[in-house]
């Protein structure tokens, strides 16, 4: 994998097109009236939480003002769907030991959006004995610990000790990594680095392991046309020190994009006409593409020009896109 600035025009077009499709798909992210009772969280809260997680980062860190504004609009929409945080208070009252309301609330709390009653309930429930029950999914536990940190709570377990129990922490034999384990490794990296915000938290040992094996993993899942996992692996690549830029992999992911800006999770784009089906088949991989391209864009600028470009984006200053509206 080569280093350097990469292809900012390609990366900007991917983010621009992905966010445009997601913006037009807002209706599919809306929460149903029964979201706190018998609705499936995986079909309702999970998509909205993923939208919030990734658009918040894009809205802060991407160097293009137009892209930041679109991402911020989507993040504001997600907060509005939670009724300015009241939703989290209701979810916690109903399931005091559930982790997902705290994980979702942490996304907004990190951005300074708080709800007084949700804060009280989170502080209370995370101190209960039931909250400290060991969880089999150590990667998920990292996500919970990251949420506790974001909210300002005392973490219920040692992050480093849990990381050592994960797929990434164990440095698994790279040739035996199946699809589920690969997704686990990508999320270990995301929770460790706070979704790319603190890439320095990757130890030299973990970074070296990933730098060595990511090209093979990328080639494998690009060949299988699993665009969603390929996008996550590209995001992990952008989290490495002096982030490499695998140009061919980015070109192949860009080639999977449909004319409307969406990226299918696997294989070819779904047939036209079934909007609900297309949303389910594309929303996560389209979000991941925008996220990964943003990380690659900012990492390449930092590698070439140092911190000023990132500081400009963080401060909300205007930096033009390499290609504002190109398809």
CORFENKA-V716878 format. One record per run of one state. SS is the DSSP state (hx for helix, st for strand, lp for the rest). FROM is the first residue (numbers start at 0). TO is the last residue. If there is no record, write none. Layout:
# CORFENKA-V716878
SS&FROM&TO / SS&FROM&TO
This chain:
# CORFENKA-V716878
lp&0&0 / st&1&1 / lp&2&6 / hx&7&23 / lp&24&24 / hx&25&28 / lp&29&43 / hx&44&60 / lp&61&63 / hx&64&80 / lp&81&84 / hx&85&93 / lp&94&98 / hx&99&109 / lp&110&114 / hx&115&124 / lp&125&127 / hx&128&131 / lp&132&136 / hx&137&150 / lp&151&157 / hx&158&162 / lp&163&172 / hx&173&175 / lp&176&177 / hx&178&191 / lp&192&197 / hx&198&200 / lp&201&202 / hx&203&222 / lp&223&225 / hx&226&237 / lp&238&243 / st&244&244 / lp&245&245 / hx&246&254 / lp&255&255 / st&256&256 / lp&257&261 / st&262&262 / lp&263&273 / hx&274&304 / lp&305&306 / hx&307&313 / lp&314&326
